Amino acid sequence: MSIIQIVGFQNSGKTTFAQKLIGHFKQSGMQVGIIKHHGHLNGLDIYADKDTGKLFEAGADVAIANSPMSSEMFMRQDFGLKRSVALMQRQNMDVILIEGYKHAPYPKIVLLSKVEDLVLLETLQNIIGVYCTHGFILPPQYERLNLDMVSWLVWLEQHMVNL
């Protein structure tokens, strides 16, 4: 099982990048889990117009909705990254993608969209590489870390066991 973090500032393309990775891994027959950090203080949108959301909003501490195709779970606490990773591991995922949680210790792909974002390369640990979005070009001293999407997919396939 491999764990890969996708980090960057807001609107840097993290979700789009994660979607592409998920699609690639699923085409390769892998089980993929995603953990997304929701940094907004206003809480998550739990689809309150659906029955499960209504029951959760009525005061349940945990609400789980099961159907033949999927399950959803809502909790009245921050489950946290460590417990989320452990849950994914128990589900026998081949790959766990983590969107956000910049300061967690897992291997990171840093997404940069403007020059000001370079601070992430100086402040984060365990960076395995960089992906530049929105036409941003890295300064030469960082260019060796930069891969395009196709190159990332090839690189990750070759290095999954080491992540």
C-alpha positions in Angstrom: 0.0 0.0 0.0 1.3 3.5 -0.9 0.3 6.8 0.6 0.8 10.0 -1.4 -0.1 13.5 -0.3 -1.2 16.2 -2.8 -0.6 19.6 -1.3 -0.7 23.2 -2.3 -2.5 26.4 -1.6 -6.2 27.0 -2.3 -7.1 26.8 -6.0 -3.7 25.3 -7.0 -5.3 22.3 -8.7 -5.1 19.7 -6.0 -8.6 18.1 -6.6 -8.1 18.0 -10.4 -4.7 16.4 -9.9 -6.1 13.9 -7.5 -9.0 13.1 -9.9 -6.5 12.3 -12.7 -4.4 10.0 -10.3 -7.6 8.2 -9.2 -8.6 7.6 -12.8 -5.2 6.2 -13.7 -4.9 4.0 -10.6 -8.5 2.6 -11.2 -7.6 1.8 -14.8 -4.7 -0.1 -13.5 -7.0 -2.2 -11.3 -6.0 -0.7 -8.0 -8.2 0.0 -5.0 -7.9 3.8 -4.3 -8.8 5.7 -1.1 -8.9 9.5 -0.8 -8.7 11.5 2.3 -9.5 15.2 1.9 -8.7 17.9 4.4 -11.6 20.4 4.8 -10.0 23.5 6.3 -13.1 25.6 6.4 -14.6 26.3 9.9 -18.2 26.3 8.6 -18.3 22.4 8.5 -19.0 20.0 5.8 -21.9 20.0 3.4 -23.7 16.8 4.4 -26.6 17.0 2.0 -29.1 17.9 4.6 -31.9 17.5 2.1 -31.3 13.8 2.0 -32.7 11.5 4.7 -29.3 10.6 6.2 -28.3 14.3 6.4 -31.6 15.1 8.1 -31.1 12.4 10.7 -27.5 13.5 11.3 -28.7 17.1 11.6 -31.3 15.9 14.1 -28.5 15.2 16.5 -27.1 11.7 15.8 -23.4 11.5 16.6 -22.7 9.1 13.8 -24.8 8.4 10.7 -24.1 5.7 8.1 -26.1 5.3 5.0 -25.7 2.0 3.1 -27.0 1.1 -0.3 -26.1 -1.8 -2.7 -23.6 0.5 -4.4 -22.0 2.6 -1.7 -22.0 3.8 1.9 -21.6 7.2 3.5 -20.6 8.0 7.0 -20.9 11.3 8.9 -19.5 11.9 12.4 -19.7 14.8 14.8 -16.0 14.9 15.4 -12.9 15.5 13.4 -11.9 11.9 12.7 -8.4 13.1 12.0 -5.8 12.0 9.5 -4.2 9.2 11.5 -7.5 7.4 12.1 -8.6 8.1 8.5 -5.4 6.4 7.2 -5.9 3.5 9.5 -9.5 3.1 8.3 -8.3 3.1 4.6 -5.6 0.5 5.5 -8.3 -1.8 7.0 -10.2 -1.5 3.7 -7.1 -2.9 1.9 -6.5 0.1 -0.4 -3.6 -0.2 -2.8 -3.2 3.6 -2.8 -4.2 6.2 -0.3 -4.2 9.8 -1.7 -4.3 12.6 0.9 -5.4 16.0 -0.4 -4.1 18.6 2.0 -2.7 18.2 5.5 0.5 20.0 4.3 2.5 19.2 7.4 1.7 15.5 7.7 4.8 13.2 7.2 3.8 11.4 4.0 5.5 11.6 0.6 4.2 14.8 -1.0 3.6 16.2 -4.5 3.5 19.9 -4.1 1.3 21.9 -6.6 2.4 25.4 -7.4 0.4 28.0 -9.3 2.4 31.2 -8.7 5.8 32.4 -7.6 4.6 33.1 -4.1 3.8 29.4 -3.6 7.5 28.5 -3.7 7.6 29.0 0.0 6.1 25.5 0.3 9.3 24.0 -1.1 11.2 25.7 1.7 8.7 24.8 4.6 7.4 21.3 3.9 9.1 18.0 4.4 9.1 14.7 2.4 8.6 16.4 -0.9 9.0 13.8 -3.8 8.2 16.3 -6.5 6.4 19.3 -7.9 3.6 19.9 -10.4 3.1 23.4 -11.7 -0.4 24.5 -12.7 -1.8 27.5 -14.5 1.2 27.8 -16.8 3.6 28.5 -13.9 7.3 27.7 -14.7 9.6 26.9 -11.8 12.9 28.7 -11.3 15.9 26.6 -12.6 17.0 25.5 -9.1 13.7 23.6 -8.7 13.2 22.4 -12.2 14.5 18.9 -11.5 11.5 18.3 -9.1 8.9 19.3 -11.8 7.1 16.6 -13.8 4.1 16.9 -16.1 1.0 14.8 -15.5 1.9 12.0 -17.8 5.4 11.8 -16.3 3.9 11.7 -12.8 1.7 8.8 -13.7 4.7 6.8 -15.1 6.9 7.8 -12.2 4.3 6.8 -9.6 3.7 3.4 -11.3 7.5 2.7 -11.0 7.9 3.9 -7.4 4.6 2.8 -5.7 6.2 0.2 -3.6 8.7 2.7 -2.1 6.0 5.3 -1.1 
